[in-house]
Amino acid sequence: MRAVVDPEELAGAAAGLDPLGFDRLVPVLHRLNAARDAPGLSALLRDLLPPVAGVTARSEAERLAIMRDLGLLLGSLRACDAEPAEAVPGLTEVLLALGATSDMVPRDTLHHYVMCNPVGPRERTYTGDVMERMLVSSVRSSLPRVTSAARMCGDLLTLDPMTPDFVVAANEVVVRVRAVHDAIEATVATVTPVYFAGTLRQYFEPIHVAGKRYLGPAAAHMPLYLVDLALWAGDDDTLVYREFWRESAEYGLPEWRALAEQWAHGPSVTTRLVEAMGQHREDHSALDRLRASAEAVGRAQRGLVAFRGKHLTLAREAYEEGVGRFPTGSGGGTIDLLATVTNLSRENAALVNQVLRAAGGRRAHA
């Protein structure tokens, strides 16, 4: 059984490690990618590839660092339209070992690309461009906040909506969800759709490992779906949304996957609020307390809607204007899927407004 270690501490430890000696090779990677030099990338990957026994003997932090650095070469080769496992013998076995020992997919994920990535001169990027560094920075600042929001949602699911503790926890979720909206605002200001779709997007293409397709380290795999599941989606049986969060969870940390399965069957926070309103319809004191809870949950819901609306606009600019050659986002989703999830978020935010109106509270602004 794997020891329970704080994922952020482990990622920080991995960021400080360089088990493959990749620090000196980052500028080389940039040159090879600029030249689309598939033979050079294949040779570099072959030279760096550790033996399977050498992988399994490493510490968990070292294995994360190894996957982080091999992952840069996986994405770089795929951007040259090459399948890494076909180009480099023995790669499949190493990737399977790295995935199995971390209980994650046998490929680098957002966790590796962002949280295990050192800050400063040792930072790993595909291109070296300041826009790629800004994108990594915005995700690095928001991902821990989203993870923290998910933990607070765990508290919400156990607290009585009638209590002040529920209101406090809901407001903590509001603050943390706001971080992801701030991050996408920063991305819009610093990363152009032309750069992302035309240059960076190609490095996140799927690869095949042992006959199975694995997506690259997409920002869409942030565990915002956990906040959705806790607040409203745990009651949602929409096939489209279920497929969306299940695929995202596949690329997350083991702890995230466990929470997703636990919260997938409801009842959600919104459902619990609606039920409490019905039970205390004639109790004005209770309704006052429930209004405070509903207002806080409504603010969190609107934070999700604001983020997804901004994300949808950004995605349309990147993929519908022909600036790139890919029909889907790096997380595998289409514009239509993103629009559906945005609309579902908006509908459930409206449901909280209905709860407030029924309780005689003020209508929240959408």
Secondary structure, DSSP 8 states (H G I E B T S, - for coil): ------HHHHHHHHHT--TT--GGGHHHHHHHHHHT-HHHHHHHHHHH---HHHHHTS-HHHHHHHHHHHHHHHHHHHHTT--HHHHSTTHHHHHHHHHHHHTS-SS--HIIIIITS-SSTT---SS--HHHHHHHHHHHHHHHHHHHHHHHHHHHTTS-TTSHHHHHHHHHHHHHHHHHHHHHHHHHHHS-HHHIIIIIGGGG--EEETTEEE----GGGSTHHHHHHHHTGGG---HHHHHHHHHHHHTS-HHHHHHHHHHTT---HHHHHHHHHHHTTT-HHHHHHHHHHHHHHHHHHHHHHHHHHHHHHHHHHHHSSSSSS-SS-TTS--HHHHHHHHHHHHHHHHHHHHHHHHTT------
